[in-house]
Amino acid sequence: MRRIGRAVGAAVFLVCCAGGCSTEPGAGNAEPGAGSSRHSPAPLPPTEPGIGLPLDAYETSPEEQGRSDRAQAALERACLARFGLRWEGPGRTALETGRRMALSRQAARLGVVDPEHAERHGYHPPPWSTYDPRVAALLDQHRDIPPAVRKVLHGLVTEAGGRPVPRNGCRGEAARRLVRGAPSADRNLPGRLAEQAAAASLRDPRLSAVLRDWRSCMAGAGRRYDSPQAAAHDPRWKRDRDPTEEEIAVAVADVRCQGKVRYLPTLVDVTAGHQRELISRHATGLGRLKRLKDVRAENVAEALAAQPSAPGPSQEGGRDGTG
C-alpha cells in the first residue's frame, strides 16, 4: 500500500470544504437519492478509528470531514435559495466521499498489516476504499445539475435574478463561510511533516533492525523482498484485477513475518517519535493550523444547526432549477 503520510489528491467538493474552492463546473454534481442509483453502492467503510499518530491532531478527521461536507452542502442550498433556486445538493453517496477518502488514507498509510485482509485481498485496498478504482467509479455516479443552478453554484455568471453572484459562486461563498474568522495557515504542513517522519523512520536503526529480521523471516518462507513496501508494490500485482493466489500467498507470509518481528508496533512507535520531534520544531505553524481547525469546527456546527430540512425529490426544481 502507501507509506505513512503519503499525500493523495482530493475531490473538488472536498477541497471546497477545506476552504479553497474550484470553479470547475463538472465537480460535485448531485446524484440520485438512496436506492435510485444505477449501480450498487460501494461497501461502507468501518466506523471505528484506525491507529492514531501525533500529527493526526492537526488533520481533519474522517468524521470532521463528513460534518464539514454536510455543512458545505447546507450553505450552498441556502445561498441558491436567495436566487430562487432549489437544489437537493450532493446525494448521500457524494456526501460520504470525503469521509471515505480520509478513512482510506488512514487505512493505507501503514500498508497491509492485518492477517484477515491479507488472506482475502492480498495487497489490494479494502473493498470500501477510494483507492479501489471500482469504488471510485461508484462514487462518481452523478446526474447533471440543472443549468440555472450550475451557473450560480459555480459562479459561471456574475448576476442572476437581479442579484450579484458571489465570487466563485455559492460553492465559493460556502467554503469561505466555513473558515470565517480563522487565521491563515498552511494546511499542507501536516502532510509534509508526516512524509519527513516516514523518511526518518526508514533510516532509524530500531526499524532497520526489525526489517532485517523481517527479510530473514520472508527468505525462510521462500520470499525475497527488501521491505513490506517492496512486497506490496511488486509489479506483478495488478490493482485493476482481483488478487492472484501468488499475491495472497506473499501478503500472508508478509503479515505473518511482521507479527513475528513486531514490525507494526515498532513502526508506529518510531514514526510517532519522529512526528513528535517535528511537532515541537513547527509549533507555531501547527498552532495556527489547530486554531483554523477549531474555528472551522465552530462554523460547521453553526451551519448544521441553522440548516432547514433538506428538500426531497418532489420539492426539487425543474430542469432549469427553479421552483
ChimeraX attribute file (.defattr): number of C-alpha atoms within 10 A of each C-alpha:
attribute: neighborCount
match mode: 1-to-1
recipient: residues
	/A:1	20
	/A:2	18
	/A:3	17
	/A:4	25
	/A:5	22
	/A:6	17
	/A:7	15
	/A:8	11
	/A:9	8
	/A:10	13
	/A:11	12
	/A:12	19
	/A:13	24
	/A:14	25
	/A:15	16
	/A:16	24
	/A:17	29
	/A:18	21
	/A:19	19
	/A:20	15
	/A:21	21
	/A:22	16
	/A:23	17
	/A:24	12
	/A:25	15
	/A:26	12
	/A:27	14
	/A:28	22
	/A:29	19
	/A:30	21
	/A:31	22
	/A:32	18
	/A:33	14
	/A:34	10
	/A:35	9
	/A:36	9
	/A:37	15
	/A:38	9
	/A:39	11
	/A:40	9
	/A:41	15
	/A:42	17
	/A:43	11
	/A:44	12
	/A:45	17
	/A:46	11
	/A:47	9
	/A:48	7
	/A:49	12
	/A:50	10
	/A:51	11
	/A:52	11
	/A:53	17
	/A:54	16
	/A:55	20
	/A:56	15
	/A:57	13
	/A:58	21
	/A:59	19
	/A:60	18
	/A:61	16
	/A:62	22
	/A:63	17
	/A:64	18
	/A:65	24
	/A:66	21
	/A:67	21
	/A:68	29
	/A:69	27
	/A:70	22
	/A:71	26
	/A:72	31
	/A:73	28
	/A:74	24
	/A:75	25
	/A:76	23
	/A:77	24
	/A:78	19
	/A:79	22
	/A:80	22
	/A:81	14
	/A:82	12
	/A:83	19
	/A:84	15
	/A:85	22
	/A:86	24
	/A:87	28
	/A:88	21
	/A:89	23
	/A:90	23
	/A:91	17
	/A:92	15
	/A:93	23
	/A:94	24
	/A:95	24
	/A:96	21
	/A:97	24
	/A:98	27
	/A:99	22
	/A:100	23
	/A:101	24
	/A:102	22
	/A:103	23
	/A:104	21
	/A:105	21
	/A:106	23
	/A:107	21
	/A:108	20
	/A:109	17
	/A:110	20
	/A:111	18
	/A:112	28
	/A:113	21
	/A:114	15
	/A:115	18
	/A:116	12
	/A:117	18
	/A:118	24
	/A:119	18
	/A:120	14
	/A:121	21
	/A:122	26
	/A:123	28
	/A:124	25
	/A:125	21
	/A:126	21
	/A:127	16
	/A:128	20
	/A:129	25
	/A:130	24
	/A:131	19
	/A:132	16
	/A:133	15
	/A:134	14
	/A:135	17
	/A:136	16
	/A:137	12
	/A:138	18
	/A:139	20
	/A:140	15
	/A:141	17
	/A:142	19
	/A:143	12
	/A:144	11
	/A:145	23
	/A:146	19
	/A:147	12
	/A:148	20
	/A:149	22
	/A:150	22
	/A:151	19
	/A:152	26
	/A:153	28
	/A:154	24
	/A:155	24
	/A:156	17
	/A:157	17
	/A:158	15
	/A:159	15
	/A:160	14
	/A:161	9
	/A:162	8
	/A:163	10
	/A:164	14
	/A:165	23
	/A:166	19
	/A:167	16
	/A:168	21
	/A:169	26
	/A:170	26
	/A:171	30
	/A:172	23
	/A:173	23
	/A:174	28
	/A:175	27
	/A:176	19
	/A:177	19
	/A:178	26
	/A:179	23
	/A:180	15
	/A:181	13
	/A:182	18
	/A:183	14
	/A:184	12
	/A:185	17
	/A:186	12
	/A:187	20
	/A:188	11
	/A:189	17
	/A:190	24
	/A:191	19
	/A:192	14
	/A:193	18
	/A:194	26
	/A:195	18
	/A:196	17
	/A:197	24
	/A:198	23
	/A:199	16
	/A:200	15
	/A:201	24
	/A:202	15
	/A:203	11
	/A:204	15
	/A:205	12
	/A:206	14
	/A:207	21
	/A:208	15
	/A:209	12
	/A:210	19
	/A:211	22
	/A:212	14
	/A:213	18
	/A:214	26
	/A:215	21
	/A:216	17
	/A:217	20
	/A:218	23
	/A:219	12
	/A:220	12
	/A:221	13
	/A:222	10
	/A:223	16
	/A:224	15
	/A:225	17
	/A:226	14
	/A:227	15
	/A:228	25
	/A:229	16
	/A:230	12
	/A:231	20
	/A:232	22
	/A:233	14
	/A:234	12
	/A:235	9
	/A:236	12
	/A:237	19
	/A:238	14
	/A:239	15
	/A:240	10
	/A:241	9
	/A:242	12
	/A:243	17
	/A:244	14
	/A:245	12
	/A:246	12
	/A:247	23
	/A:248	20
	/A:249	14
	/A:250	24
	/A:251	27
	/A:252	24
	/A:253	21
	/A:254	27
	/A:255	23
	/A:256	19
	/A:257	22
	/A:258	25
	/A:259	16
	/A:260	12
	/A:261	18
	/A:262	16
	/A:263	21
	/A:264	19
	/A:265	12
	/A:266	15
	/A:267	22
	/A:268	17
	/A:269	16
	/A:270	20
	/A:271	25
	/A:272	20
	/A:273	16
	/A:274	20
	/A:275	25
	/A:276	15
	/A:277	12
	/A:278	17
	/A:279	20
	/A:280	10
	/A:281	11
	/A:282	14
	/A:283	11
	/A:284	12
	/A:285	16
	/A:286	21
	/A:287	14
	/A:288	18
	/A:289	23
	/A:290	20
	/A:291	17
	/A:292	22
	/A:293	23
	/A:294	15
	/A:295	18
	/A:296	23
	/A:297	19
	/A:298	14
	/A:299	20
	/A:300	25
	/A:301	15
	/A:302	13
	/A:303	21
	/A:304	17
	/A:305	11
	/A:306	13
	/A:307	15
	/A:308	10
	/A:309	7
	/A:310	13
	/A:311	14
	/A:312	10
	/A:313	11
	/A:314	6
	/A:315	12
	/A:316	16
	/A:317	18
	/A:318	13
	/A:319	13
	/A:320	14
	/A:321	18
	/A:322	16
	/A:323	13
